[in-house]
Amino acid sequence: MPPNHPDPLPAPAVPPPIPADNPKYAWAEIPAMTAPKREAAERISDFAEIYGCYDEAAVRAQASRCIQCPDPLCRQGCALTNRIPEWLALAARGDFLAAAEISRSTSNLPEICARVCPQEKLCESACILSARTDPVAIGAIERFINDYAFAHGAVEVTPVPSNGFRVAIVGSGPGGMTCADELAQAGYEVTIYESQMIPGGLLVNGIPAFKLDKQIVERRIDLLTKRGVKFRLGVEIGRDTSLDQLRHDHDAVFLSFGAQRPKPLDLPGAELTGIAAALPFLIQKNVKSPLVDIPPIEVTGKSVAVLGGGDTAMDCLRTALRSGAREAVCIYRRDLANMPGSRKEYANAIEEGARFEFLANPVEIIPGPGGAVTAVRCRRMELGAPDASGRRSPRPVAGSDFVVPADILIVAYGFDPTPFVSGNDATPLATDRWGSIKIDGNQMTNLPGVFCGGDSVRGPSLVVHAVRDARKAAQGIHSYLKARTKVES
């Protein structure tokens, strides 16, 4: 068995006793326990996932800490309104397969969301126990029950007879996979068009393997194939075919191509060698395949500076260290309290040796011999009044310039919606001033039968938001084609 593949879960164990008189107080009698995590000194030598699973005894005990609120706030904190208390109750009783089945009823990628969702900002943050103690470990339990179901062969795929409708999906990331799954289960003939030669989109290209094992994504793609979903790889809309052609060949189209255009580095020295965008760097270091053709970005033995404070910046820091960088430092213009990245990922980066320069704004990239980067000139910042988003606006401190040495500079300022070149379409897709595609309440664009969701609509966001949009779009497609059939008949 490959070393990164999730191991079969251990045999049943006798769980610790759960208070019988009043289970609502189990949270006070059973201490919260975090999921097992590999030591930093070990994990920075490879790209294997850093978190492991609870054993059965631990997952039953941790699930029993849920007090079964009559109005569960954790469901409100979840973008998919997952039926969390229900599967926690089943997990506490040791009925892991039934728990996983309920988990799958509202999420098409539960074993993936369990790994990549920032639960500390979503469901776990909303847990009522957070006001008094540690919340229920919802993410770790969700991962356990779904890994358990796969390990025990309980995730069955039964092809559904065709209903005669054909749907094209553009993009094979979390949104495209989810919409395909929903429609295939309803009998639609689904074809996914992916511009890259490896399916998976963001889940493969943008999320490092130490957070999400690529074999887990491959397993989902295999399930889609077994459902009858077809993949056409290396097909770019606007180059190899057009949106008009897709609309002609299919009854509906779902666009889910993401937002992967990097925000520009608008600084003196931006033209120097040794500067890389975050996504190409992550793809090259995380996707080991001859199908990925990206010029080498060598960081071994070098000082790496990463600009930005989101999760992509954390991923770049941790990837650089695993790739042999002598040091990796993050330069961010606000403080830790105002940094958008996950606190869990920040803590993991610190454990693995990353360094952070907070309240520091790059003002110039300093060249060395041959036009290569040697350092970043920064200016200290202080936080003023909140901006329109509610975050405190940084402002420069006079006379505070300092220099951060760097051989490689990675720009992780975030992404803008990817421009969609549709080909020879007479009517273009309507977009807003940021380039995001406009949709109605059913996820349909201004073109009848063309739906859209995920980052190409909302800008860079969470995997769980892409899943929610895609489920809603699948419902919109179903309603649209059902209504069209009635009109035609």
N, C-alpha and C positions, 0 to 999 in steps of 0.2 A: 504493500500500500504506500503511495507517495507520502513523504513526510509531512506535507502541509495539509493533507486531506483530514477532515475531522475524524477522529478515532471513534469506533463504536463505543457507545456509552456503557458504563459499568453495570454489572448485574445488580438486581434490586438489593437494597440494603435496608436495615431496620431504622426508620427515622426516629429522631428524638421525640419524646412524648410532647403532644400538643395539649395545653391546658384544656381540660374537659369541662370544667365548671362554667367558664366564660371565655370562649375562643376570641372574643373581641379584645382581650387583653394579652393575646399571644405576642403582640408587637412589643410589649413591655417586658415579657419574660424570655423571649428569644432574641438574642442580640443580632443586629444586622451584620451581614457578612458579604463583603465584596467578592466578585467572581475571581477565581485564581488568575494571577498575572505573572508572566515570566520576569525574572530579574533583568534589569536594564543591561547589565554587563553581558548577559547571554543573548538578549534579543537584538542588540545592535549589530550582531554578527551575521544576521540573516533577515529575510523578508517574511518569515512565517508570522502568523497571527500572534499577537502578544497575550490575548486573553484566552483562557480555557473555560471549560464548563464546570458548574457545580456537579457533585455526585448526587445521586437520587435522594439521599438523606438530607443533604443541604438544601436542595431545591424544594423539597416538601416543607422543611422548616421555614425557609424564607417566604414561600408562598402563603404559609399560614399566618404571616404577620399582617396580611390584608384584613381590615376590619369589616369589609363588605358594606361600604357606605350605601345608604338608600339612594343617594344622588351622587354617584362616583365622579369626583372631579378629575380623576385620571383619564376618563373617557373624553372629558371636555378638553383636556390638555393634549389629546392625541388627534392629529390631523385626520386620521381615518376613523375616529371614534371607535377604536377597537374595543371588543367586549372583554376588557381586561379583568374585571372582578370575576367574571364567569370562569375564564381559564385559570385564574389564580386559585379559585376554590377547587377546581378539578385537580390541579397540580398538587395542592396541599394534601389531597386524598390519594395521590399516587396514580391517578388516571391520566397519564401523560398523553396518550394518543387522543383521547377525547378533548383534552385541553388544546392540543395542536390543531385539531379539526376546527374548533371554534376560532382559534387564531387565524386560520386560513380563510375563514368565512368573510372576513372584512379586509384582508390584506393578501395581495398576490405574491408578495415577496417578504414574508414575515421573517425568515431566517436571515435575510439581507438587512432589512430595516433594524432588526435587533442588534446588528453589528455596527451600523453606520449612523443611526439616528442619534441626535444629542438628547437622550432621555432626560438628562439633568435639566434641560430647558423646557421639556415637553411634559410627558405623562408623569415622570417621577417628581418633577417640580410641582405639579398640581396635586400630588398625593397629599391627603389631609394629614398624614403623619409628619410631613415636613415641618409643620408648625411646632412639633414637640421633640422629634427625634429623626433618625434616618428614615427616608421613605422606603417603601417596598422596592426591591431590586427588580423592577418590571422588565427592563431590557435583558438582563442576564437570564431571567426565567423564560422569557419569550424565546431567547436563543436556545435554551436547553430543550424545551418541549418540541420545537421544530426540528432541531438536530436529532432528537430522539425518534421522531416520526420518520425521518429519512433513514436513520440507521436501522429501523425495524420494518422498512418496506411498506410504510403505511401511507405514503403519498402516491396515490394511484392516479394514473392517467388513462381515461377512457375516451377514445375519439368519438365525436358526436356526428351523426349524419348531417350532411350539408343542407343548409336551408336555401341554397341557391344564390346567395348574395356574396359578392367579393369585395374585400376591403384592403386597401393599400395603407401601410404604415411606413412613414419615413423616419428612420432612426430606431436603433435597437437598444437604447438605454433603458432605464427603469420605467419611463413612461410608455415607450413603445412596447416593451415586454409585457407590461401590465394590460394595456389595451388589447394586445394580441391574445393574451390569456383569457380575458373576459369574453371577447368576441368568439374565439375558437370554442369555448365551452357552450356558446349559444348556437353553434352550427355555422358560423360564418367561415368562408374560405379566406384566410388571411395570408398576405405576403408582406414581409418586412424588407424594406429597401435600406441598405446601410452603405454609406460611402466608404467606410473602412473595410479592410479584409478580415477583421476580427470582430464578431458581434459582441455587444455588451455595453457599448457607449461609455458613459461616465463611470459605470461600475468597474470597467476594465481599465480605461484610460486615465481616469481622474482620481481614483481611490487606491492608495497603495495596498499591496498584498498583506502588509502587517496589520491592516484594519479589516480587510475583506479578502479572504483566500479566493483566487481566481477560479478554482475548481468549483466553488459554490455557485458562481455565476454560470459556469459551463453546465452545471447540473440543471439549472433553471432553463437554459437554452435548449438542452436536451429534452426537457419536459415539454417545452413548446413544440419542438419538432415532432415528438410523439403525439401531440394533440393535432398535428396536421399543419402547423404553421410553416410556411416556406420562407427561407431566407435568401435574398439576392444581395450578395456582398460585392463591394467595390463599385456600386452603382450610385453615381452622384446626380441628383436632380438638377437640371439646368445644363448638365454636360452630357450625360448618357441617355437621359430621357427628360421629359418635361412634366410639369404638373398637369398640363392639358392632357397629356397621354395617359397619365395615371387616372385622371377623372374619366377618360374615355374607356379605359380597360377595367375599371372597378366601379362599384356602386357608391363607395364613399372612400374618403382619404383622411387619415389622421397624421398630423405633422408633429413630430416630437424630436427635433434635431438639436435642441439644447441651446446653450449660450456659452460658446467656447472661444469667442474672440477676445484676446487679452486687452485689458486697458493699457494705453500707451505709457511709456516712460518719458515724460516731458521734462528732461533735465539736460543741462550742458554735459556732454560726454556720452549721451545715449547711443551714439554710433560706435562706440569702442567695442573691440572684441572681448569676449569673456562675459557678455551679458546674455542671459537666456530667459525666455518666458517660462512660467511655472509649468504649464501643461506639457510642452514637449519634454522638459526635464523629467517630469514624473512618468510620462509614457515610456521614455527610453530606459529608465532605471527599473521600472516595474513590470513591463511587458516584454518578456524574453521570447521574441519570435522573429524569424527572418522576414515576416510580412510587415514589420514595423521598420520603416526606413527614415530615421531621423539622424542628422549629423551628431557625432559623439559630443557629449558634454562631460568632460573628464574632471572630476573633483578630487581624486585621490591625492592626499597629502596637501591639499590646498585649503585656504581660508575662504569660506563661502558666506556671503551676506545675502539675506532674504528680505525683500521690501514688502511690507504688508502685515496685517494682524489677524487674518481669518484662518479658517481651517486649512485652506490650500497652503498658506505660509507654514503652518505647523507640519503639514505633510512634506513640504520641501526641506525643512530643517531636518526632520527625522530621516528622510530619504538620503540626504547628503551625508549624514553621519554613517548610515549603513553602507554608503558607497565609498567610504574611506576618507572623507574630508577631515582635515586636521582640526578644524573648528567650524561651527555653524552659528551665526548670530542673526537674530531677527531685529530689524530696525522698524520701529512703529511710532507714529507721531502722537498717539494718545497713551494713556496709562493702562495698566492691566484691567482696572475696573471697567474701562470703556472699550476694551478690545473685543471684537465680534467673535473671535474663535472660541471653540469649546474649552471650558476650564479643564476638562478631563484630558483633552489632547495637549493643552499647555503643560499640565503636570507631567504627562508622559514625555514630552519633549525635554523638559527640565531634567527629569530622571536620566534621560539618555545622553545628556551632556550639552544640549543647546543653551545658548546664552541670549538674553534679551536686552536690547537698548530701548527702553520706553521713553516717551516724550522726546523723541528724536526724529527730525524731519530731514530727509536727504535733500541737499541743495545743489550738489555737483558730483559727477563721477570723475575721479582723478586718473589721468592716463599715466602709463609708464612707457618704457622703451617699446617701440613697435606698435603703439596704439592699443595696448591691452589695459584692462582695468587693473589698478593697484590699490585703490582705496575709494571710500565714499565720504565726502565732506557732508557733515550733518550739522543741524542747528537745534539747540535745545528748545523745547516748547513748554508752554504752560497752558492749562485749561481755563477757558473763559466761560461765557454764558452758553447755555444749551443751544444747539442749532435747530433747524426745522424738524429733525427726526427725534429731538429730545436729548441727543448726546452733546456733551460739552465741546465746544469748538476750540481747537488748539490755536495758539498764537505764538509767534516766535519771541524768544528772549534775546534781547540785543547783546551782542558781543559774546555769544555762547558757542560759537562754532567749534567743532572737534572732528577728528578724523577716525574712521573705522577701516582698518586694513582689510582688503578683499582681493582675492585672485579671481573669483567667480561671483557674479551678481545675478541673483534670480529675482525676477519681478513677479510678485504675487499680489497685485493690486486688485484682482478680481477680473470678472469677465462681463462683456456686453453680449446682447443677443447676436447670434450668428446671422449675417445677412443671407436671406433666402433668395437665390437666383432660380426662378421657377421655369425658365426656358422661354417658350414662345407664347405665353399666355396673354390673351387679349385684355383681361381684367386683372390687375395686380392685387395681391393681398394687401388689405388695409393694415397699416402699422401706426404706432404712436411715435412721438418725437424721439424716443429712445431706440426705436427700431423693433420694439416688441410687437408681436402680432395681436391684433384686436380680435376679441371673441364675444359671443353673446352668452346668455345664461346657460346654454347647453354646450358650451365649448366650440360652437360653430363660428367660422370666420365669415367674412363678407361674401365668400364664394359658397353657394349652396352645395352641401355634401362634403365640404372640406372643414375638418375639425382640427383643433390644435390645443396643446396643453404643455405644462412643465415650464422649463426655463425659457423657452422661446416666447412664452406669453408673459411670465412674471419676472423674468430676469433670473440670475443665479439664486437658487434656493435649495431646499432640502429634498432628498430622495423621496421622503414620505409625501411631499407636496406633489411631486411628479406622479406618484402612484395615485393620489387622490384625483388629480386632474384627469388622468387616463381612465380611471373607473367611471368618472362622470362623463367623459367623452364617449366611452363605450355605450353608456345608457343613451346619450344624445344621438349616436349613430343608429342605435336600435330604434329609437322613437322616430327619427327622421325617415328611415327606410320603411318602417311600418306605415307611417302616414303617407308616404309616397305610393306605396303599394295600394292603399285604399283609394287614393285619387285615380290611379291608373286603371283600377278594376271598375 
